[in-house]
Every structure is written in structure tokens, then in C-alpha cells.
């Protein structure tokens, strides 16, 4: 089920459990107010607004995917240029696509390394400089990050 509704920028606190997908009863229900309401994992809530530059609370932004469909002249020029390049020079378009994929892969790798390092640091007890595995992991992370930057 998909529900589409217009937003004015302020969210009713009653929607917090729905937006946060705070399920109960092993993911089969959501508590709204004092009632347990059946929940389907395929449920989608789509909020849209006519506000030119809406501001939402950081908590809401962290729980949602925000998409800005604002059309600008620069955005249209970039799209048109991409279409022309793909028709005139497909080799350049393929290279661009490959580089974009590689950049995304690098971001995923860096995020994984960062998460791994942070979890090891938080699990370390006492003087973590004596933990050779942790220090070696830090060095590998640093080396990989430097290679990706180049």
C-alpha cells in the first residue's frame, strides 16, 4: 500500500511510529496512539510539499529519503550535456559511467573501513595502542584511504 499526502513541513507526532517503522509484535503491528495497527513491510508513505525549500527536523530527515525535484537551469543543462555526450561520444559516456561506479565503490569501501575501525575502537579495552591487531587495522585503513584519495 502506498499513501501519498501533502506536507506543510511540520509532521504530526502521531506519524512518528509510522515514519520510523517502530514495529511491535515481531514486525506485524505499529502502535499509533493507544491502538495497535496492522503493519505490512510493503507499506510506503510518500509525503510531498509545494514548499520551495522545506525544512524538516533532523530526526525526520534521518528516517526518510528526501528527494528534491526542483528543476533548475543548471540541472537541465547538465542533463542535456549528458545526453549529447552519450550520443556523440559513447566512449566518454562509458568512461564516465565506469568512473562513477568506481567512485561509489570507493565510498562504500571507506564507509566499511570506518565502521570496522570504530567498532574495534569501541570494543578495545584499556590501552588500545598495545592491541597490535587494532593498530594494524588502523594502518590498513589509513593506507587504503590514501590510495582512494589519489
WOVEN-V195519 format. One record per pair of residues at least 24 apart in sequence whose C-alpha atoms are under 10 Angstrom apart, sorted by the first residue. I is the first residue (numbers start at 0). J is the second residue. Records with the same first field share a line. If there is no record, write none. Layout:
I = J  J
This chain:
0 = 39  40  41  42  43  44
1 = 41  42  43  44  45
2 = 42  43  44  45  46
3 = 43  44  45  46  47
4 = 44  45  46  47  48
5 = 45  46  47  48  49
6 = 45  46  47  48  49  50  53
7 = 46  47  48  49  50  53  54  55
8 = 46  47  48  49  50  52  53  54  55  56
9 = 53  54  55  56
10 = 46  55  56  59
15 = 58  59  62
17 = 42  43  44
18 = 43  44  45  59  62  63
19 = 58  59  61  62  63
20 = 62
101 = 147
102 = 147
105 = 143  144  146  147  148
106 = 144  147
108 = 140  143  144  147
109 = 140  141  143  144  147
111 = 140
112 = 136  137  139  140  141  143  144
113 = 137  140  141  144
115 = 140
116 = 140
